[in-house]
Amino acid sequence: MVKKRRYLGLILVVLIIGLCSLVGVAVENVAVINGMPVILPDPGVAMDWYDTQVAYNLYSPLIYPTPEGTLRPHIALDWQPVDGKLDYWRFTLRSGVKFHDGGELTAEDVVFSMDRLMAMGKGYSGTLGKVTASAVSKYVVDLTLEKPNAVFPETLTLFWPLNKDLVLEHIQPGDYGEFGDYGEAWLAEHDAGSGPYTMVSHSPGDRLEAVRFEDYFLGWESWGPDEVPVERLIFIMEYQTATLMLLLRSGQLDLEANGGFSRGTFKEIVKAEGIHLNKVWPEDWTVWINTTVPPTDDVHFRKAIQYAYDYQSVQAEYAPFGAREAGIIASSLPGYIAIPPQPRRQNLEKAREELALSKYDPEEVTVVYHYCAGLEAEEEVGLQLQADLAKLGIKLEIAGPPWPQYSAECGAPDTTPNLTIFLFPATYPSPDFYLYYMYHPDNVGGIYAAHWYADEEIGELIDRSRSTVDFEARVDIYRSLQEKIASQVLAFYPYEIPMLFTSQDYLIGPKETFPTVGPSVNMHNWRINLKLKQELRG
């Protein structure tokens, strides 16, 4: 699962000084990209969506998602359950895939990388579950699971094989026996991948630079007379709106891939010359409701909050940018169903009916809403809800703690606020991403499931979906799960909106957009028009 980690923004003067060298080379073939703390470029520990975006540039996943939400071959050309067993899968690899040092990627590298991921137990290891890998031949790998999982191939869009020999050359003393630190220290500032770009430097928490890998196995082509591959990438970290807008307008930022601007800022971008918005993956805006603390431990009180929110007011403001009704899973995924309230609008009469059934007097309780500091759009949701609940006599307190505090307070049910807002884009193309990691009783609690509601029947249904081979039957289970989850009101969903990237007009792309985090920011999916860049930069 994926969540934007927040760090203190760089002081404007220091940031501009740090980028000033780009002004003198304004027409060089370089793309400066924002929103990337990039402190975890190692695919064995990466788990944030910014880490994932960087991983898609430096490494090649075993399997690739499609814009339609299905799968297509990548490193693996073919995959099948052996003898129909969903806990035993065989993968046939593409031959001739080169690592950045020129070596060939083989089954031995896949086995080593999976063993490393399992041993370290970090990053997306929990997404894959417990996996045992073995090489059948140079280009065939068997992966055995602890439990049957029909969507296991989907999770492998988050598995990036490393160069075994290169990693072993750079191991240091560590916690993994003969493998020392498994190369973790070295991989924080270098890469061992086969992706379209190769890392040349990394200052953790500041910037990461990479250059085009000419021998990338999918090749390179120019899209138009002046649209050529980007030669150099510079990922920086900044989230202050005023600074980002200054950098965009001055041409010192080419792609803003954060997307947390307020609607007012997006309207400003639409009117600006030389920059434009790109709609990429859908984000499901979710406000978790803590079911263990007063007054939201009462299901009728939770339903009152659900009916009180003015969905239309906020959706209307973001409608020009693609906002729509939201639910438990992203609307682009199979099995999505509409959940209450239907129609999707405020219903104060129904809210008052639910309050009358609850055990709390609305004028004697206070509800607490927290959002992540620096995200104006998350604050907007809270302010709207504050006004809505006031009509019912309910007081709502709003606070925006920084990410470390925001995340930590959700570590226990008694410290989790009544309401916490979270932006959920899928990290792999399946409803399982939302259902398993947010509602299975094994995973409740914490920032990704801050409702703290554990239901064994829901868990059994999720397990059944994972062991169901037939796709349509699995989709039917997904629909049943959404109905059961919705009946408990574990969250309310303000809206769904495409992630909005701001880019310079001379940066062309993305050629494809995906329903998952990562591949849309794979810069093999973009081109740069140097002639237009020259004209716009003067």
C-alpha positions in Angstrom: 0.0 0.0 0.0 0.8 3.2 -0.8 0.9 6.7 1.1 2.6 10.0 0.4 5.2 10.6 3.1 5.6 14.2 4.1 8.8 15.9 4.9 9.7 19.6 5.6 9.8 21.5 2.4 13.1 23.1 1.3 13.4 26.8 2.0 12.6 28.6 -1.3 15.9 30.4 -1.6 17.9 27.3 -1.0 15.8 25.3 -3.5 16.2 27.9 -6.2 19.9 28.1 -5.6 20.1 24.3 -5.8 18.3 24.4 -9.2 19.8 27.5 -10.6 22.3 25.5 -12.7 19.3 24.3 -14.7 18.6 27.8 -15.9 21.8 28.0 -17.8 21.0 24.7 -19.6 17.3 25.4 -20.1 17.2 23.7 -23.5 19.2 20.6 -22.5 17.4 17.3 -22.7 16.5 17.0 -19.0 13.3 16.6 -17.1 13.0 17.9 -13.5 10.3 16.0 -11.6 8.8 16.9 -8.2 7.1 15.0 -5.5 9.8 12.5 -4.9 11.3 12.1 -1.5 13.1 9.1 -3.2 14.7 8.0 0.0 13.8 4.3 -0.8 14.9 3.6 -4.4 15.8 0.0 -3.4 12.9 -2.2 -4.7 13.4 -4.5 -1.7 12.3 -1.7 0.7 10.3 0.7 -1.5 6.7 1.0 -0.5 5.6 4.7 -0.9 4.0 5.7 -4.2 6.9 8.0 -4.9 9.3 5.2 -4.4 7.2 3.1 -6.8 7.4 5.8 -9.4 11.1 5.9 -9.2 11.3 2.1 -9.2 9.5 1.9 -12.5 12.2 4.1 -14.0 15.2 2.2 -12.6 13.9 -1.3 -12.6 11.6 -3.6 -14.7 8.7 -5.3 -12.9 8.1 -9.0 -13.6 4.7 -8.2 -15.0 3.3 -4.9 -16.3 -0.2 -3.5 -15.8 -2.3 -2.2 -18.7 -4.3 1.0 -19.1 -7.4 -1.2 -18.9 -6.5 -2.6 -15.5 -5.4 -6.0 -16.8 -1.9 -7.5 -17.2 0.6 -7.8 -20.0 4.0 -9.5 -20.4 7.1 -7.6 -19.4 10.1 -9.5 -17.9 7.8 -12.5 -17.7 6.3 -13.5 -21.1 3.9 -16.1 -19.7 2.6 -17.2 -16.3 0.3 -20.1 -15.4 -0.7 -21.9 -12.2 0.9 -25.4 -12.3 -1.8 -28.1 -12.5 -4.4 -25.4 -11.8 -3.0 -24.8 -8.3 -3.3 -21.2 -7.2 -0.4 -21.6 -4.7 2.1 -22.8 -7.4 2.9 -20.6 -10.3 5.3 -21.0 -13.3 6.8 -18.0 -15.1 8.6 -18.0 -18.4 11.0 -15.1 -18.8 12.0 -13.0 -21.7 15.5 -13.6 -23.0 18.0 -10.9 -23.8 16.9 -8.4 -21.0 20.0 -6.4 -20.0 20.9 -5.0 -16.7 22.5 -1.6 -16.6 26.0 -3.2 -16.3 25.4 -5.2 -19.5 24.7 -8.6 -17.8 21.6 -10.6 -18.8 18.6 -11.0 -16.5 17.8 -14.7 -15.9 15.9 -16.9 -13.6 18.7 -16.9 -11.1 18.3 -13.1 -10.6 14.5 -13.5 -10.1 15.0 -16.2 -7.5 17.7 -14.2 -5.7 15.5 -11.0 -5.7 12.5 -12.9 -4.4 14.6 -14.6 -1.7 15.9 -11.2 -0.7 12.5 -9.6 -0.5 11.2 -12.4 1.6 14.2 -12.5 3.9 14.2 -8.7 4.5 10.4 -8.6 5.0 10.2 -5.0 3.9 8.5 -2.9 1.2 5.9 -4.8 -0.8 6.8 -8.2 0.7 3.5 -8.2 2.6 1.6 -7.6 -0.7 3.1 -10.7 -2.2 2.8 -12.9 0.9 5.2 -15.7 1.7 6.8 -16.9 -1.5 9.4 -19.6 -2.2 11.3 -19.3 -5.5 13.1 -21.9 -7.6 14.8 -21.8 -11.0 13.6 -24.5 -13.4 15.9 -23.4 -16.2 17.7 -20.3 -17.4 14.4 -18.6 -18.3 11.8 -20.4 -16.2 11.0 -19.7 -12.5 8.5 -21.4 -10.1 7.0 -19.4 -7.3 5.2 -21.3 -4.5 2.8 -19.5 -2.2 1.8 -20.2 1.4 -1.8 -19.7 0.5 -3.7 -19.9 -2.9 -4.0 -16.5 -4.5 -5.8 -15.9 -7.8 -4.5 -12.3 -8.0 -0.8 -13.2 -7.3 0.2 -12.2 -10.9 -1.3 -8.7 -10.3 0.9 -8.2 -7.2 4.0 -9.0 -9.3 3.6 -5.6 -10.9 5.3 -4.5 -7.7 8.2 -7.0 -7.9 11.4 -5.7 -9.6 14.2 -8.2 -10.1 17.7 -7.1 -9.2 21.1 -7.9 -10.6 22.3 -10.7 -8.3 26.0 -10.5 -9.1 26.1 -6.7 -8.7 24.3 -6.8 -5.4 26.5 -9.5 -4.0 29.6 -7.4 -4.9 28.4 -4.6 -2.6 27.1 -6.4 0.5 28.2 -5.0 3.9 27.9 -6.5 7.4 24.2 -6.8 8.3 21.4 -8.9 9.7 21.0 -11.5 7.0 23.7 -14.0 7.7 25.9 -14.8 4.7 24.2 -12.0 2.8 25.1 -9.3 5.3 22.9 -6.3 4.6 21.8 -7.8 1.3 23.3 -4.7 -0.4 20.7 -2.4 1.2 23.2 0.4 2.0 24.7 0.4 -1.5 21.3 0.2 -3.2 20.2 3.4 -1.4 22.5 5.4 -3.6 22.9 3.0 -6.7 20.7 0.8 -8.7 21.0 -2.8 -9.9 18.2 -2.7 -12.4 17.2 -3.2 -16.0 14.8 -0.3 -16.3 14.8 2.6 -18.8 17.0 4.8 -16.7 20.0 4.2 -14.5 20.8 6.1 -11.3 23.9 8.4 -11.4 23.5 10.0 -8.0 21.1 10.2 -5.0 21.1 12.6 -2.0 18.4 11.1 0.3 15.5 13.4 1.0 16.8 15.9 -1.6 17.2 14.7 -5.2 17.9 11.7 -7.4 19.4 11.8 -10.8 19.3 9.2 -13.6 20.2 8.9 -17.2 18.7 7.0 -20.1 19.7 3.4 -20.5 20.1 3.0 -24.3 20.0 -0.8 -24.2 16.6 -0.9 -22.5 14.9 -4.0 -23.8 11.7 -2.3 -25.0 13.8 0.1 -27.1 13.4 3.8 -27.8 11.8 5.7 -30.6 11.0 9.3 -31.3 7.3 10.0 -31.5 7.4 13.0 -33.8 10.0 15.1 -35.7 10.9 17.0 -32.5 9.7 14.5 -29.8 12.7 12.6 -28.5 13.4 10.4 -25.4 14.3 12.3 -22.2 18.0 11.8 -21.6 18.3 12.9 -18.0 15.9 12.8 -15.0 16.2 14.9 -11.9 13.8 14.0 -9.1 13.4 16.7 -6.4 11.4 17.0 -3.2 9.1 19.9 -2.6 5.4 20.2 -1.6 4.8 23.9 -0.8 2.3 25.1 -3.3 3.8 28.6 -3.7 7.2 27.2 -4.4 6.0 24.6 -6.8 4.0 27.2 -8.8 7.1 29.5 -8.9 9.2 26.7 -10.2 6.6 25.7 -12.8 6.2 29.2 -14.1 9.9 29.8 -14.2 10.6 26.6 -16.1 12.7 25.1 -13.4 10.2 22.2 -12.9 9.0 20.1 -15.8 6.6 17.7 -14.2 4.8 18.2 -10.9 3.7 14.7 -9.9 2.3 15.4 -6.4 -1.2 16.4 -7.3 -2.2 17.7 -3.8 -3.1 21.2 -5.0 -6.3 22.9 -4.0 -9.1 23.4 -6.6 -8.1 27.1 -6.7 -4.6 26.2 -7.7 -5.8 23.8 -10.3 -8.0 26.5 -11.8 -4.9 28.8 -11.9 -2.9 26.1 -13.7 -5.7 25.7 -16.4 -5.4 29.4 -17.2 -1.6 29.5 -17.2 0.4 29.6 -20.4 3.0 27.0 -21.1 1.8 24.4 -18.6 -1.1 22.0 -18.6 -2.8 19.2 -16.5 -2.6 15.5 -17.2 -5.2 13.1 -15.8 -3.6 9.9 -14.7 -4.6 7.2 -12.2 -7.9 7.5 -10.2 -7.6 8.3 -6.5 -10.3 7.2 -4.1 -10.6 9.9 -1.3 -11.5 8.0 1.9 -12.3 9.4 5.3 -11.7 6.6 7.8 -14.1 6.5 10.8 -12.6 5.0 14.0 -15.2 2.5 15.1 -13.6 2.0 18.6 -13.8 5.5 20.2 -16.8 7.7 21.1 -18.9 8.9 19.5 -18.0 7.1 16.2 -18.1 3.7 17.9 -21.9 3.9 17.3 -22.9 2.8 13.8 -25.9 5.2 13.8 -23.6 8.1 14.6 -21.3 7.0 11.7 -24.3 6.8 9.4 -25.3 10.4 10.5 -21.9 11.6 9.4 -22.2 9.8 6.1 -25.6 11.4 5.3 -24.6 14.8 6.6 -21.7 15.4 4.2 -22.5 17.6 1.2 -21.0 15.5 -1.6 -22.4 17.6 -4.4 -20.7 20.8 -3.1 -17.2 19.4 -3.3 -17.7 17.3 -6.3 -19.0 20.2 -8.3 -15.9 22.2 -7.6 -13.7 19.4 -8.9 -16.0 18.2 -11.6 -14.0 20.0 -14.3 -11.0 17.9 -13.3 -12.8 14.6 -13.5 -14.3 14.2 -10.0 -17.0 11.7 -9.6 -18.8 9.5 -7.1 -16.5 7.4 -5.0 -16.9 4.0 -3.3 -15.0 1.3 -1.5 -12.9 0.4 -4.6 -11.8 2.6 -7.5 -14.6 2.9 -10.1 -12.1 1.7 -12.9 -11.8 -1.7 -11.3 -14.1 -4.7 -12.0 -16.9 -5.2 -9.6 -17.3 -1.6 -8.5 -20.8 -0.9 -7.0 -22.4 2.4 -5.8 -22.8 2.6 -2.0 -25.0 4.8 0.2 -26.0 7.5 0.2 -27.8 7.1 -3.1 -28.4 9.5 -4.8 -25.0 10.9 -3.9 -26.0 14.0 -2.0 -26.5 15.4 1.4 -29.5 14.2 3.4 -29.9 16.0 6.7 -33.3 14.5 7.4 -31.8 11.0 7.2 -28.8 12.1 9.3 -31.1 13.4 12.0 -33.0 10.0 12.0 -29.7 8.2 12.5 -28.7 10.5 15.3 -32.0 9.8 17.1 -31.1 6.1 17.0 -27.6 6.6 18.4 -26.6 6.6 22.0 -25.0 10.0 21.9 -26.4 13.5 22.2 -24.8 15.5 19.4 -24.4 18.6 21.5 -22.4 16.7 24.2 -19.7 15.2 22.0 -16.8 16.4 19.8 -15.6 14.7 16.7 -11.9 15.1 15.7 -10.8 15.2 12.0 -7.1 15.0 11.0 -5.6 15.6 7.6 -1.9 15.6 6.5 -0.1 18.9 6.8 0.4 20.6 3.5 -2.5 19.0 1.6 -5.0 21.8 1.0 -7.5 19.5 -0.7 -7.7 17.3 2.4 -8.3 20.3 4.6 -11.1 21.4 2.2 -12.9 18.1 2.9 -12.7 18.7 6.7 -13.9 22.3 6.4 -16.9 21.2 4.4 -17.7 18.5 6.9 -17.3 20.9 9.8 -20.0 23.2 8.2 -22.3 20.2 7.5 -22.1 18.7 11.0 -22.7 22.1 12.6 -26.2 22.0 11.1 -26.8 18.9 13.3 -25.3 20.5 16.4 -22.1 18.4 16.2 -18.7 20.1 16.8 -15.9 19.1 14.6 -12.3 19.9 15.5 -9.8 20.0 12.6 -6.0 19.6 12.7 -3.3 19.0 10.1 -0.3 17.3 11.8 2.8 16.6 9.8 3.0 13.1 8.2 5.2 11.4 10.9 2.7 12.4 13.6 -0.3 11.8 11.4 0.9 8.3 10.7 2.0 7.5 14.2 -1.2 8.5 15.9 -3.0 5.9 13.9 -0.9 3.2 15.4 -3.4 2.4 18.1 -7.2 2.6 18.2 -7.3 4.9 21.3 -4.9 7.5 19.7 -6.5 7.4 16.2 -8.8 10.4 15.7 -12.5 9.9 14.9 -11.8 10.8 11.3 -8.6 10.6 9.2 -8.5 11.3 5.5 -6.5 9.3 3.0 -5.9 9.2 -0.7 -5.9 5.7 -2.1 -4.7 5.0 -5.6 -4.3 1.3 -6.4 -0.8 -0.1 -6.4 -1.7 -3.2 -8.3 -4.6 -3.7 -10.7 -7.2 -5.5 -8.7 -10.0 -4.8 -6.2 -8.0 -7.1 -3.9 -5.7 -4.1 -3.2 -8.6 -2.2 -1.5 -10.4 -5.2 0.0 -7.6 -7.3 1.4 -5.3 -4.6 2.7 -8.0 -2.3 4.1 -10.7 -4.6 5.4 -9.3 -8.1 6.1 -9.2 -8.7 9.9 -5.5 -9.5 9.6 -4.8 -6.0 8.4 -7.1 -3.7 10.3 -5.6 -0.6 12.1 -2.8 1.7 11.2 -3.0 4.5 8.6 -4.2 2.2 5.8 -7.2 0.8 7.8 -7.8 3.3 10.5 -11.4 2.2 11.0 -10.2 -0.6 13.4 -13.1 -2.8 12.5 -12.3 -6.6 12.3 -15.0 -8.9 11.0 -14.3 -12.6 10.5 -17.1 -13.0 7.9 -15.5 -10.3 5.8 -12.1 -12.0 6.2 -13.5 -15.3 5.0 -15.1 -13.7 2.0 -11.8 -12.1 1.0 -10.0 -15.4 1.5 -12.6 -17.0 -0.7 -12.1 -14.4 -3.4 -8.4 -15.1 -3.5 -8.9 -18.9 -3.9 -11.6 -18.5 -6.7 -10.2 -19.2 -10.1 -13.2 -18.1 -12.2 -13.0 -14.3 -12.8 -16.7 -13.6 -12.9 -17.3 -15.6 -9.7 -14.5 -13.6 -8.0 -16.1 -10.3 -9.1 -19.4 -11.4 -7.6 -17.6 -11.9 -4.3 -16.1 -8.4 -4.6 -19.6 -7.0 -5.0 -20.9 -8.9 -1.9 -17.9 -7.6 0.1 -18.6 -4.0 -0.8 -22.2 -4.4 0.4 -21.1 -5.9 3.8 -18.5 -3.2 4.3 -20.8 -0.4 3.4 -23.4 -1.5 5.9 -20.9 -0.9 8.8 -20.0 2.6 7.5 -16.3 2.2 8.2 -15.6 5.3 6.1 -17.2 7.9 3.9 -15.9 8.7 0.5 -16.0 12.4 -0.6 -15.2 11.8 -4.2 -12.9 10.0 -6.7 -10.7 12.1 -9.0 -7.9 11.3 -11.4 -4.4 12.1 -10.1 -3.6 15.5 -11.7 0.0 16.0 -12.9 1.1 19.5 -14.1 3.7 19.5 -16.9 5.4 21.9 -19.2 3.9 21.9 -22.8 7.1 20.7 -24.2 7.0 17.5 -22.1 4.9 15.1 -24.2 2.9 12.4 -22.4 2.2 10.2 -20.8 1.5 8.0 -23.9 -0.5 5.7 -21.7 -2.2 6.2 -18.3 -2.7 3.4 -15.9 -5.1 2.7 -13.0 -2.2 2.0 -10.7 0.7 4.0 -9.1 4.0 4.0 -10.9 3.9 3.3 -14.7 2.4 6.7 -15.7 5.6 8.3 -14.3 7.8 5.8 -16.1 9.6 8.3 -18.3 9.9 5.8 -21.1 6.2 6.7 -21.4 7.1 10.4 -22.2 9.0 12.4 -24.7 10.5 15.9 -24.8 10.1 18.4 -27.6 13.4 20.3 -27.6 12.4 22.7 -30.3 9.3 23.8 -28.4 11.3 24.0 -25.2 13.8 26.3 -26.9 10.9 28.5 -28.1 9.2 28.7 -24.7 12.4 29.2 -22.7 13.7 31.9 -25.2 
